[in-house]
Amino acid sequence: MKKLLILFMLVAICAIAYHDVTKGTIHTIHAEKTVKQTNELPYREVTVQRGDTLLSIIEREMNGKLPVPIDQLITDFQALNPHVNAHSLQAGKTYRIPLYKQK
């Protein structure tokens, strides 16, 4: 019984390692370069409050509906805020948040 348990654990560890190597467990976002000019993209300047994320700010502005895919949101945000990581906004700082038309 002990050997069967060890064999099962070894198979589980191998399966997990295979998954990590082939698909990974950390989701990375590859931002594509946008064709739009930053002056064509409407935006609003928002001061980030403690606990805010880019997604929570957009959802608050759009009444809970995200009008574009998250990848496009991040690309637009980074076009408006060069050298700023969209995943690590700092409380108290002001950022340009893209504005989208409601559908």
N, CA, C and O atoms as a MOPAC input file, in Angstrom:
PM7 MOZYME 1SCF
protein

 N      0.83200 1    -1.18800 1     0.00000 1
 C      0.00000 1     0.00000 1     0.00000 1
 C      0.87900 1     1.25400 1     0.00000 1
 O      0.56600 1     2.24200 1    -0.66400 1
 N      1.97600 1     1.20000 1     0.74900 1
 C      2.88000 1     2.32900 1     0.83500 1
 C      3.52700 1     2.59600 1    -0.52500 1
 O      3.70100 1     3.75100 1    -0.91300 1
 N      3.88500 1     1.52800 1    -1.25000 1
 C      4.50500 1     1.67900 1    -2.55900 1
 C      3.51600 1     2.28400 1    -3.56200 1
 O      3.90600 1     3.09100 1    -4.40600 1
 N      2.26900 1     1.90500 1    -3.47300 1
 C      1.25100 1     2.44600 1    -4.36200 1
 C      1.04400 1     3.94400 1    -4.12300 1
 O      0.87700 1     4.71200 1    -5.07100 1
 N      1.05700 1     4.34800 1    -2.86500 1
 C      0.92000 1     5.76300 1    -2.52200 1
 C      2.11800 1     6.56000 1    -3.03200 1
 O      1.95300 1     7.65800 1    -3.56200 1
 N      3.30600 1     6.01900 1    -2.87500 1
 C      4.50900 1     6.69900 1    -3.35900 1
 C      4.46800 1     6.81400 1    -4.88400 1
 O      4.81700 1     7.85800 1    -5.43400 1
 N      4.04800 1     5.75700 1    -5.56400 1
 C      3.93100 1     5.78500 1    -7.01500 1
 C      2.91600 1     6.84400 1    -7.45700 1
 O      3.16800 1     7.58500 1    -8.40700 1
 N      1.78000 1     6.91600 1    -6.77700 1
 C      0.75800 1     7.91100 1    -7.09400 1
 C      1.29700 1     9.32600 1    -6.90900 1
 O      1.05600 1    10.19000 1    -7.75200 1
 N      2.01600 1     9.57400 1    -5.82700 1
 C      2.59300 1    10.89500 1    -5.56600 1
 C      3.62800 1    11.24900 1    -6.62600 1
 O      3.69400 1    12.39800 1    -7.06200 1
 N      4.43400 1    10.28000 1    -7.04700 1
 C      5.44100 1    10.51900 1    -8.06900 1
 C      4.78000 1    10.87600 1    -9.39800 1
 O      5.23700 1    11.78800 1   -10.08600 1
 N      3.72200 1    10.17800 1    -9.76500 1
 C      2.99800 1    10.48500 1   -10.99600 1
 C      2.37900 1    11.88300 1   -10.91000 1
 O      2.41600 1    12.62800 1   -11.88900 1
 N      1.81700 1    12.24800 1    -9.76900 1
 C      1.21100 1    13.57200 1    -9.59300 1
 C      2.26500 1    14.66700 1    -9.71900 1
 O      2.02000 1    15.69300 1   -10.35200 1
 N      3.42200 1    14.45700 1    -9.12800 1
 C      4.49800 1    15.45800 1    -9.20200 1
 C      4.97100 1    15.61100 1   -10.64000 1
 O      5.21600 1    16.72800 1   -11.09600 1
 N      5.10100 1    14.50100 1   -11.35800 1
 C      5.51800 1    14.56500 1   -12.75800 1
 C      4.47900 1    15.30600 1   -13.60000 1
 O      4.84300 1    16.10100 1   -14.46600 1
 N      3.20100 1    15.05700 1   -13.35800 1
 C      2.14100 1    15.72700 1   -14.10700 1
 C      2.15400 1    17.23200 1   -13.83800 1
 O      1.98200 1    18.03300 1   -14.75700 1
 N      2.35300 1    17.60300 1   -12.61100 1
 C      2.40200 1    19.03200 1   -12.25600 1
 C      3.61100 1    19.70100 1   -12.89700 1
 O      3.50400 1    20.80200 1   -13.43800 1
 N      4.75700 1    19.03600 1   -12.83400 1
 C      5.97400 1    19.59400 1   -13.44200 1
 C      5.79700 1    19.74100 1   -14.94900 1
 O      6.20200 1    20.75100 1   -15.52400 1
 N      5.19400 1    18.74100 1   -15.59400 1
 C      4.95400 1    18.81000 1   -17.03400 1
 C      4.04800 1    19.99900 1   -17.37100 1
 O      4.30800 1    20.72400 1   -18.33200 1
 N      3.00300 1    20.19700 1   -16.59600 1
 C      2.08400 1    21.31700 1   -16.82400 1
 C      2.81000 1    22.65300 1   -16.67000 1
 O      2.61000 1    23.55900 1   -17.47900 1
 N      3.64500 1    22.78400 1   -15.64600 1
 C      4.38400 1    24.02600 1   -15.42800 1
 C      5.33000 1    24.32600 1   -16.57800 1
 O      5.46800 1    25.47700 1   -16.99100 1
 N      5.97600 1    23.29800 1   -17.09200 1
 C      6.94800 1    23.50900 1   -18.16400 1
 C      6.24800 1    23.83400 1   -19.48900 1
 O      6.71000 1    24.70300 1   -20.22800 1
 N      5.16200 1    23.16200 1   -19.79200 1
 C      4.52000 1    23.36500 1   -21.08600 1
 C      3.57000 1    24.55100 1   -21.12300 1
 O      3.56900 1    25.30100 1   -22.09900 1
 N      2.77500 1    24.73700 1   -20.10200 1
 C      1.77700 1    25.81400 1   -20.11700 1
 C      2.07900 1    26.91200 1   -19.11000 1
 O      1.70700 1    28.06500 1   -19.32500 1
 N      2.73300 1    26.57800 1   -18.03700 1
 C      3.06800 1    27.56400 1   -17.02800 1
 C      1.91000 1    27.84100 1   -16.08900 1
 O      0.75200 1    27.58500 1   -16.41800 1
 N      2.23000 1    28.35900 1   -14.93200 1
 C      1.20500 1    28.70500 1   -13.96400 1
 C      1.08100 1    30.21000 1   -13.78300 1
 O      0.12500 1    30.68400 1   -13.16900 1
 N      2.03300 1    30.96200 1   -14.31100 1
 C      1.97000 1    32.41700 1   -14.22700 1
 C      1.47200 1    32.93700 1   -15.56700 1
 O      2.08200 1    32.68800 1   -16.60700 1
 N      0.37000 1    33.65200 1   -15.53300 1
 C     -0.20000 1    34.19800 1   -16.75600 1
 C      0.50800 1    35.49400 1   -17.07500 1
 O      0.50000 1    36.42900 1   -16.27500 1
 N      1.11300 1    35.55100 1   -18.23000 1
 C      1.77600 1    36.77100 1   -18.66200 1
 C      0.95200 1    37.41500 1   -19.75400 1
 O      0.28400 1    36.73600 1   -20.53400 1
 N      1.00600 1    38.70000 1   -19.79600 1
 C      0.26600 1    39.44300 1   -20.80400 1
 C      1.27800 1    40.09800 1   -21.72400 1
 O      2.13900 1    40.86000 1   -21.28400 1
 N      1.16500 1    39.79600 1   -22.98200 1
 C      2.04900 1    40.38900 1   -23.97100 1
 C      1.31700 1    41.55000 1   -24.61000 1
 O      0.39400 1    41.36300 1   -25.40300 1
 N      1.74400 1    42.76100 1   -24.25200 1
 C      1.08500 1    43.93900 1   -24.79800 1
 C      1.51600 1    44.14300 1   -26.24100 1
 O      2.70800 1    44.13600 1   -26.54900 1
 N      0.55300 1    44.32100 1   -27.11300 1
 C      0.84200 1    44.58500 1   -28.50700 1
 C      0.92600 1    46.08900 1   -28.70300 1
 O      0.25400 1    46.86500 1   -28.02400 1
 N      1.75200 1    46.47200 1   -29.63200 1
 C      1.85500 1    47.89200 1   -29.92400 1
 C      0.56800 1    48.33700 1   -30.59300 1
 O      0.08100 1    47.69200 1   -31.52100 1
 N      0.03500 1    49.42400 1   -30.12300 1
 C     -1.20900 1    49.93400 1   -30.67400 1
 C     -0.91700 1    50.90700 1   -31.79900 1
 O      0.08600 1    51.62000 1   -31.76400 1
 N     -1.76700 1    50.94000 1   -32.77300 1
 C     -1.59600 1    51.81400 1   -33.92300 1
 C     -2.07100 1    53.22500 1   -33.59500 1
 O     -1.65000 1    54.19200 1   -34.23100 1
 N     -2.93800 1    53.33800 1   -32.61400 1
 C     -3.52100 1    54.63000 1   -32.26000 1
 C     -2.46700 1    55.55600 1   -31.65700 1
 O     -1.55300 1    55.12300 1   -30.95500 1
 N     -2.62200 1    56.80700 1   -31.94700 1
 C     -1.80400 1    57.82600 1   -31.31200 1
 C     -2.38600 1    58.12300 1   -29.94000 1
 O     -3.59500 1    58.00000 1   -29.74200 1
 N     -1.54200 1    58.51000 1   -28.99100 1
 C     -2.05700 1    58.78600 1   -27.64900 1
 C     -2.98300 1    59.99900 1   -27.65100 1
 O     -3.86500 1    60.09800 1   -26.79900 1
 N     -2.79600 1    60.93100 1   -28.60100 1
 C     -3.66600 1    62.09800 1   -28.60700 1
 C     -5.04000 1    61.77800 1   -29.18800 1
 O     -5.96200 1    62.58000 1   -29.03900 1
 N     -5.20700 1    60.61000 1   -29.85500 1
 C     -6.50400 1    60.20800 1   -30.37500 1
 C     -7.34500 1    59.48300 1   -29.32800 1
 O     -8.56400 1    59.38500 1   -29.46400 1
 N     -6.70200 1    58.98300 1   -28.30100 1
 C     -7.37800 1    58.18100 1   -27.28800 1
 C     -7.88500 1    59.09200 1   -26.16600 1
 O     -7.08500 1    59.71400 1   -25.46800 1
 N     -9.20100 1    59.17300 1   -25.98800 1
 C     -9.71800 1    60.01100 1   -24.89700 1
 C     -9.36800 1    59.40100 1   -23.54400 1
 O     -9.32600 1    58.18100 1   -23.38700 1
 N     -9.11800 1    60.27300 1   -22.57300 1
 C     -8.74800 1    59.78800 1   -21.25100 1
 C     -9.25200 1    60.73100 1   -20.17600 1
 O     -9.65900 1    61.86200 1   -20.44500 1
 N     -9.21300 1    60.23600 1   -18.96100 1
 C     -9.56100 1    61.02000 1   -17.78500 1
 C     -8.43400 1    60.82100 1   -16.77800 1
 O     -7.94000 1    59.70500 1   -16.61600 1
 N     -8.03400 1    61.86400 1   -16.11800 1
 C     -7.00600 1    61.74400 1   -15.09400 1
 C     -7.66800 1    61.35500 1   -13.78500 1
 O     -8.60200 1    62.01400 1   -13.32800 1
 N     -7.17200 1    60.26800 1   -13.17800 1
 C     -7.75200 1    59.73100 1   -11.95500 1
 C     -6.64300 1    59.55900 1   -10.93300 1
 O     -5.57600 1    59.02700 1   -11.23800 1
 N     -6.90900 1    60.01700 1    -9.71500 1
 C     -5.98200 1    59.77800 1    -8.61600 1
 C     -6.36200 1    58.46400 1    -7.95600 1
 O     -7.50000 1    58.27400 1    -7.52700 1
 N     -5.40200 1    57.57000 1    -7.88200 1
 C     -5.65300 1    56.22000 1    -7.38600 1
 C     -5.80400 1    56.23300 1    -5.87600 1
 O     -4.99100 1    56.81400 1    -5.15700 1
 N     -6.85300 1    55.58600 1    -5.41300 1
 C     -7.08900 1    55.42000 1    -3.98600 1
 C     -6.50000 1    54.08700 1    -3.54800 1
 O     -6.21800 1    53.22500 1    -4.38100 1
 N     -6.31800 1    53.92000 1    -2.28000 1
 C     -5.77600 1    52.67600 1    -1.74500 1
 C     -6.70500 1    51.50700 1    -2.11000 1
 O     -7.91600 1    51.58000 1    -1.90000 1
 N     -6.13100 1    50.44300 1    -2.65300 1
 C     -6.90100 1    49.26600 1    -3.03300 1
 C     -7.42300 1    49.29000 1    -4.46000 1
 O     -7.96700 1    48.29100 1    -4.93100 1
 N     -7.26900 1    50.41300 1    -5.15900 1
 C     -7.72300 1    50.50100 1    -6.54100 1
 C     -6.80600 1    49.71400 1    -7.46900 1
 O     -5.59600 1    49.63700 1    -7.25700 1
 N     -7.40200 1    49.14200 1    -8.48500 1
 C     -6.65400 1    48.54000 1    -9.58400 1
 C     -7.16400 1    49.17900 1   -10.86600 1
 O     -8.19000 1    49.85900 1   -10.86000 1
 N     -6.45900 1    48.96400 1   -11.95100 1
 C     -6.90100 1    49.51400 1   -13.22500 1
 C     -8.28700 1    48.98900 1   -13.57000 1
 O     -9.15200 1    49.74200 1   -14.01800 1
 N     -8.48900 1    47.70600 1   -13.36000 1
 C     -9.78800 1    47.10900 1   -13.65900 1
 C    -10.89300 1    47.68000 1   -12.77700 1
 O    -11.98800 1    47.95500 1   -13.26600 1
 N    -10.62500 1    47.86300 1   -11.49000 1
 C    -11.66500 1    48.39900 1   -10.60400 1
 C    -12.00800 1    49.84700 1   -10.95500 1
 O    -13.15900 1    50.26600 1   -10.82900 1
 N    -11.00400 1    50.61000 1   -11.39700 1
 C    -11.26800 1    52.00200 1   -11.79100 1
 C    -12.14700 1    52.03700 1   -13.03300 1
 O    -13.11600 1    52.79400 1   -13.08800 1
 N    -11.81100 1    51.21400 1   -14.03900 1
 C    -12.60000 1    51.18200 1   -15.27000 1
 C    -14.01600 1    50.69100 1   -14.99700 1
 O    -14.98100 1    51.24200 1   -15.52600 1
 N    -14.14100 1    49.65600 1   -14.17200 1
 C    -15.47500 1    49.14900 1   -13.85500 1
 C    -16.30300 1    50.19100 1   -13.11800 1
 O    -17.51100 1    50.28700 1   -13.33500 1
 N    -15.67200 1    50.96700 1   -12.25600 1
 C    -16.38600 1    52.03200 1   -11.54400 1
 C    -16.81100 1    53.12500 1   -12.53600 1
 O    -17.92400 1    53.64400 1   -12.44200 1
 N    -15.94500 1    53.47000 1   -13.47100 1
 C    -16.26200 1    54.50100 1   -14.46500 1
 C    -17.36000 1    54.04400 1   -15.42500 1
 O    -18.18300 1    54.84700 1   -15.86400 1
 N    -17.36600 1    52.74000 1   -15.74900 1
 C    -18.30200 1    52.20100 1   -16.73700 1
 C    -19.49700 1    51.49900 1   -16.08300 1
 O    -20.23200 1    50.78800 1   -16.76900 1
 N    -19.70100 1    51.67500 1   -14.81600 1
 C    -20.80700 1    51.05100 1   -14.07800 1
 C    -20.76100 1    49.52700 1   -14.14200 1
 O    -21.78300 1    48.87200 1   -14.34700 1
 N    -19.57100 1    48.97700 1   -13.96500 1
 C    -19.42400 1    47.53500 1   -13.85800 1
 C    -19.24300 1    46.77600 1   -15.14700 1
 O    -19.08300 1    45.55600 1   -15.10700 1
 N    -19.26000 1    47.42800 1   -16.27800 1
 C    -19.11400 1    46.73900 1   -17.55700 1
 C    -17.79900 1    47.12700 1   -18.20900 1
 O    -17.53500 1    48.30900 1   -18.43300 1
 N    -16.97100 1    46.13000 1   -18.51400 1
 C    -15.71200 1    46.37600 1   -19.20000 1
 C    -15.98500 1    46.37500 1   -20.70400 1
 O    -16.32800 1    45.33100 1   -21.25900 1
 N    -15.84200 1    47.52800 1   -21.37800 1
 C    -16.24400 1    47.62300 1   -22.77800 1
 C    -15.25400 1    47.03700 1   -23.78100 1
 O    -15.60300 1    46.84100 1   -24.94500 1
 N    -14.03500 1    46.75600 1   -23.35200 1
 C    -13.00000 1    46.21800 1   -24.24500 1
 C    -12.32700 1    45.03400 1   -23.55100 1
 O    -12.45000 1    44.87600 1   -22.33700 1
 N    -11.61700 1    44.20700 1   -24.31400 1
 C    -10.85600 1    43.12100 1   -23.67200 1
 C     -9.79200 1    43.69600 1   -22.74200 1
 O     -9.30100 1    44.80400 1   -22.95700 1
 N     -9.44300 1    42.94000 1   -21.71400 1
 C     -8.48400 1    43.41400 1   -20.71400 1
 C     -7.12600 1    43.71600 1   -21.33400 1
 O     -6.44000 1    44.64200 1   -20.90200 1
 N     -6.73100 1    42.94200 1   -22.34800 1
 C     -5.45200 1    43.19600 1   -23.01800 1
 C     -5.45100 1    44.57100 1   -23.68100 1
 O     -4.45000 1    45.28700 1   -23.63000 1
 N     -6.56800 1    44.93800 1   -24.30100 1
 C     -6.67900 1    46.24600 1   -24.94100 1
 C     -6.67400 1    47.36000 1   -23.90300 1
 O     -6.08700 1    48.41700 1   -24.13400 1
 N     -7.31500 1    47.13700 1   -22.77200 1
 C     -7.31300 1    48.11700 1   -21.68900 1
 C     -5.89700 1    48.39100 1   -21.21400 1
 O     -5.50600 1    49.54500 1   -21.03800 1
 N     -5.12800 1    47.32700 1   -21.00800 1
 C     -3.74800 1    47.49100 1   -20.53600 1
 C     -2.90000 1    48.18900 1   -21.58600 1
 O     -2.08900 1    49.05300 1   -21.25300 1
 N     -3.08000 1    47.82100 1   -22.85900 1
 C     -2.32400 1    48.46500 1   -23.93600 1
 C     -2.64400 1    49.95000 1   -24.01000 1
 O     -1.73400 1    50.76900 1   -24.13800 1
 N     -3.91700 1    50.31100 1   -23.93200 1
 C     -4.31700 1    51.71800 1   -23.96900 1
 C     -3.77800 1    52.47300 1   -22.76200 1
 O     -3.29800 1    53.59900 1   -22.89300 1
 N     -3.85800 1    51.85100 1   -21.57900 1
 C     -3.34900 1    52.50400 1   -20.37300 1
 C     -1.85900 1    52.78600 1   -20.50500 1
 O     -1.39800 1    53.87600 1   -20.16500 1
 N     -1.11200 1    51.81300 1   -20.99300 1
 C      0.33000 1    51.99300 1   -21.10800 1
 C      0.69900 1    52.97700 1   -22.21000 1
 O      1.75500 1    53.60700 1   -22.14400 1
 N     -0.16300 1    53.11800 1   -23.23200 1
 C      0.06400 1    54.14200 1   -24.25100 1
 C     -0.11800 1    55.53900 1   -23.65900 1
 O      0.60600 1    56.46900 1   -24.01300 1
 N     -1.07900 1    55.67700 1   -22.76600 1
 C     -1.33300 1    56.96400 1   -22.12000 1
 C     -0.34600 1    57.26600 1   -21.00200 1
 O     -0.09900 1    58.43100 1   -20.69000 1
 N      0.21700 1    56.23300 1   -20.40200 1
 C      1.13700 1    56.38000 1   -19.27000 1
 C      2.43400 1    55.62000 1   -19.56300 1
 O      2.64600 1    54.53000 1   -19.03300 1
 N      3.29500 1    56.19000 1   -20.40200 1
 C      4.54200 1    55.48800 1   -20.71500 1
 C      5.36500 1    55.23800 1   -19.45500 1
 O      5.35800 1    56.04400 1   -18.52500 1
 N      6.05800 1    54.13600 1   -19.43900 1
 C      6.94300 1    53.74800 1   -18.33400 1
 C      6.19400 1    53.46200 1   -17.03800 1
 O      6.78800 1    53.51400 1   -15.96100 1
 N      4.90500 1    53.16100 1   -17.12200 1
 C      4.11900 1    52.79900 1   -15.94400 1
 C      3.59600 1    51.38400 1   -16.14500 1
 O      3.05900 1    51.06000 1   -17.20300 1
 N      3.75300 1    50.54600 1   -15.13100 1
 C      3.24300 1    49.18600 1   -15.18500 1
 C      1.78600 1    49.21500 1   -14.74100 1
 O      1.46800 1    49.68400 1   -13.64800 1
 N      0.91700 1    48.71700 1   -15.59000 1
 C     -0.52100 1    48.74000 1   -15.29400 1
 C     -0.88300 1    47.83800 1   -14.12100 1
 O     -1.95700 1    47.98600 1   -13.53900 1
 N     -0.01500 1    46.91800 1   -13.77200 1
 C     -0.29000 1    45.98100 1   -12.68800 1
 C      0.14400 1    46.50800 1   -11.31600 1
 O     -0.15000 1    45.88600 1   -10.29600 1
 N      0.83100 1    47.63200 1   -11.28500 1
 C      1.29000 1    48.13800 1    -9.98800 1
 C      1.07700 1    49.64900 1    -9.88600 1
 O      2.02500 1    50.43400 1    -9.87800 1
 N     -0.18200 1    50.02300 1    -9.80800 1
 C     -0.52000 1    51.42800 1    -9.60800 1
 C     -0.24400 1    51.80300 1    -8.15800 1
 O     -0.39000 1    50.98000 1    -7.25300 1
 N      0.15300 1    53.04800 1    -7.94800 1
 C      0.48100 1    53.50000 1    -6.60100 1
 C     -0.59500 1    54.45500 1    -6.10100 1
 O     -1.01200 1    55.37900 1    -6.80000 1
 N     -1.02500 1    54.20600 1    -4.88200 1
 C     -2.04800 1    55.05500 1    -4.26500 1
 C     -1.53500 1    56.48100 1    -4.13600 1
 O     -0.38000 1    56.71300 1    -3.77600 1
 N     -2.40800 1    57.42500 1    -4.43500 1
 C     -2.04700 1    58.83400 1    -4.33200 1
 C     -1.51300 1    59.43100 1    -5.62300 1
 O     -1.46400 1    60.65400 1    -5.75700 1
 N     -1.11600 1    58.60700 1    -6.56700 1
 C     -0.61100 1    59.11300 1    -7.83700 1
 C     -1.76000 1    59.26000 1    -8.82600 1
 O     -2.77300 1    58.56600 1    -8.73300 1
 N     -1.58500 1    60.17100 1    -9.77100 1
 C     -2.59500 1    60.43100 1   -10.77900 1
 C     -2.15400 1    59.81400 1   -12.09800 1
 O     -1.02000 1    60.00600 1   -12.53600 1
 N     -3.06200 1    59.07100 1   -12.72700 1
 C     -2.78500 1    58.40800 1   -13.99500 1
 C     -3.85200 1    58.78100 1   -15.01000 1
 O     -4.95900 1    59.18300 1   -14.65300 1
 N     -3.50000 1    58.64200 1   -16.27600 1
 C     -4.46400 1    58.83400 1   -17.34900 1
 C     -5.15800 1    57.49300 1   -17.58400 1
 O     -4.51600 1    56.49200 1   -17.90000 1
 N     -6.45900 1    57.49500 1   -17.42500 1
 C     -7.26900 1    56.28600 1   -17.59400 1
 C     -8.05800 1    56.43100 1   -18.89300 1
 O     -8.76700 1    57.42100 1   -19.07000 1
 N     -7.94700 1    55.45700 1   -19.81400 1
 C     -8.68200 1    55.59200 1   -21.07600 1
 C    -10.18900 1    55.58800 1   -20.86700 1
 O    -10.71300 1    54.87400 1   -20.01200 1
 N    -10.86400 1    56.38800 1   -21.65400 1
 C    -12.32800 1    56.44900 1   -21.61900 1
 C    -12.87400 1    55.70700 1   -22.83300 1
 O    -12.36700 1    55.85800 1   -23.94400 1
 N    -13.88600 1    54.92300 1   -22.61500 1
 C    -14.51400 1    54.17000 1   -23.69500 1
 C    -15.98800 1    54.51700 1   -23.75600 1
 O    -16.60400 1    54.85500 1   -22.74400 1
 N    -16.54400 1    54.43000 1   -24.94900 1
 C    -17.97900 1    54.66400 1   -25.10800 1
 C    -18.72300 1    53.44700 1   -24.59400 1
 O    -18.29600 1    52.31300 1   -24.80700 1
 N    -19.83100 1    53.68200 1   -23.92100 1
 C    -20.64100 1    52.57700 1   -23.44400 1
 C    -21.42200 1    51.98500 1   -24.58800 1
 O    -21.92600 1    52.70200 1   -25.45300 1
 N    -21.51900 1    50.67100 1   -24.58900 1
 C    -22.22300 1    49.96500 1   -25.68800 1
 C    -23.70900 1    49.93100 1   -25.40800 1
 O    -24.47400 1    49.38700 1   -26.20400 1

